[in-house]
Amino acid sequence: MTPEEFRKQAHLFVDWMADYLEGGVEKLPVRSLVKPKEVFAQLPDSPPQEGEPMDLIFKDFKDIVLPGMTHWQHPKYFAYFPANSSYPSLLAEMLTATMGAQCMLWETSPAATEVEEKVMQWLIQMLNLPRDWDGCIQTSASSSTLCAIISAREKYSDYTINQTGVKTNSNLRVYSSFHIHSSIEKAVRIAGMGSDNYVQIEGDSAYAMNPTALEEAIKKDLAAGKKPICVVAAIGTTSSTAVDPIHAIADICHRYGIWLHIDAAYSGTALILPEYRHLIQGIELADSFVFNPHKWMFTNFDCSAYFVKDKHALLRAFTILPEYLKTKTGDSVTNYKDWGVQLGRRFRALKLWFVIRNFGVSGIQAKLRHHMNLAEEVETKINEHPDFEMLAPRLFNLVCFRFAPSDWDEKRINRVNEMMLHEMNESGQLFMTHTILDGKYTLRLVIGQTNVERRHVEEAWTLILETAEKFKQENLG
Ligand SMILES: Cc1ncc(COP(=O)(O)O)c(C=O)c1O
C-alpha cells in the first residue's frame, strides 16, 4: 500500500467509524445472529498469494465480518458488563496504533512510562485511593488479580517460591466469597497453590461476604497448620454487583497479617462519585486494588488499572533482568516490564489520558450518574409491576430481576425467564445476559454503555414487557 492509498483509505475508514457510532450501529442486531462456522465458511481455505486491494478487503469486512460481530458499542447492549469506549479513546488508539511502540522499558518510550505514571496518580485521586499507593496498567482484572496473588505468595513465603516452586500439598490459602469472579480461582491455580487451597466463604442475603465466617475459616486453617496468605474482596460481584464489607474484612486481614486484594473490576469506576466512596472505608489497610477503565470508564479495551500499597512486593515477585534488557538508566526510572506477567506493553495510558482530559472528571461523573438514574428508573418499574421482582439490591447500574407471576411455580418461572432471554436476544433488539441467584434464573440488565439514553432503556423495557405478556397470554413454558 502506498502512503497515498493509506491516506485515502484512512479517511474512508474514519467516515465509516463515525457513521457506525453516530447511529449506524443501532440499525444492526445487538448480538450477532450468525450460526457457528458461518463466518469461517465464507473465508477462503488458503491465504491469497498476491496482495488484494483494500476496497475488496473492506467490502468483505462489511459483508462477512460485521454480521458476525456482537456490537458492544450499541446503546442497547445490556449484557455481562460493558466494554465501553468513547471518541477520545478511539482517537488515542489511532495514534497508539500509528506509532506502534512497544513500551516495556522506560527507554523504549519514556513518554509512555511517564504518562502512565501520571494517569495512575490521577486515578488514585479520582477514586480517592490512598495517595501513597502506586499503579500500573494491566491487560485485565484477571491478570491484576494474578499479580496480587503471586505477590502475596512471594511476600508470605519470604520470596522463596519463585526460586523453589510451590511444594506439593501446599498449605497456602486464599479466601473470597462464593460470589466472586472465577478469575480468582484461576489465579490461585496459575500461582500453583491449587483449587483445594481456595476457600470460598458464604455470603449474606445481599450476596456479600460474611466477615465472621471469613475469620472462622482463617482460625480453622491456622489451627490445622495452614497458612492464610490472601483474601480477595469484591466491590461489585459479577452476578449482582454485591459489595463485600471492606472495612471489616480489612480489619481481619490486618490482624492476621494477610494480603487483602480488592476486585472492583467493574463497579470500581463508581468510586469516582463521592457518594460511593464510603464503600472503600478501610482501604488503607488493604494491599492492592483493581478496576477496569475498559469496562465502565469509556476507555477502549484493554485497560485494567492495578494499584498496590507496596510496589516492592510486586517488583520482587516479577522482576527478572536478562542482559539484553539492561539499560543505562537501570532502576533509576520505572520499567513497567517488572510490574506484571508480560514483557511487551502497548501504550495504553494514552487513551486514558485522552479520556480523562476530554471528559474531565465532572464529565465522567455525569455519565455515571446518568447510568445510575436510568437503572433506578427500571428498578422502580419492576417494583411497581405485580408480575416482576428484583432479585438483588441495586447498588450501581445493574438491575437483577425476573418475571414471576404469583401463580407460577419456581421451575416454570426459571424456564420462562430463560426462554424470554433467548427470544429477546435472538430478536437482535437488545442483548442481556443472566445469572443464577439462590437457584433463581436472574435476568441482568446493565445500563453502562457510553451512548445509552432513556429511550434505549424504555425500548428495552417495552420489549421485556411484551415478551413476558406473550408468554403469559399464550401460556407458554
Ligand atoms: C468482578 C469481576 N472481576 C474480574 C473480572 C475479569 O475481568 P477481565 O476480563 O478484565 O479479566 C470480571 C469480568 O467481568 C468481573 O466482573
The ligand as a Gaussian input file, in Angstrom:
#p B3LYP/6-31G(d) Opt

LIG

0 1
 C      -15.896000      -8.540000      39.262000
 C      -15.033000      -9.005000      38.113000
 N      -13.759000      -9.357000      38.337000
 C      -12.965000      -9.775000      37.342000
 C      -13.417000      -9.855000      36.045000
 C      -12.489000     -10.296000      34.964000
 O      -12.214000      -9.198000      34.163000
 P      -11.129000      -9.266000      32.986000
 O      -11.893000      -9.661000      31.769000
 O      -10.604000      -7.873000      32.906000
 O      -10.105000     -10.259000      33.368000
 C      -14.747000      -9.502000      35.765000
 C      -15.275000      -9.586000      34.394000
 O      -16.367000      -9.180000      34.098000
 C      -15.569000      -9.075000      36.826000
 O      -16.848000      -8.750000      36.610000

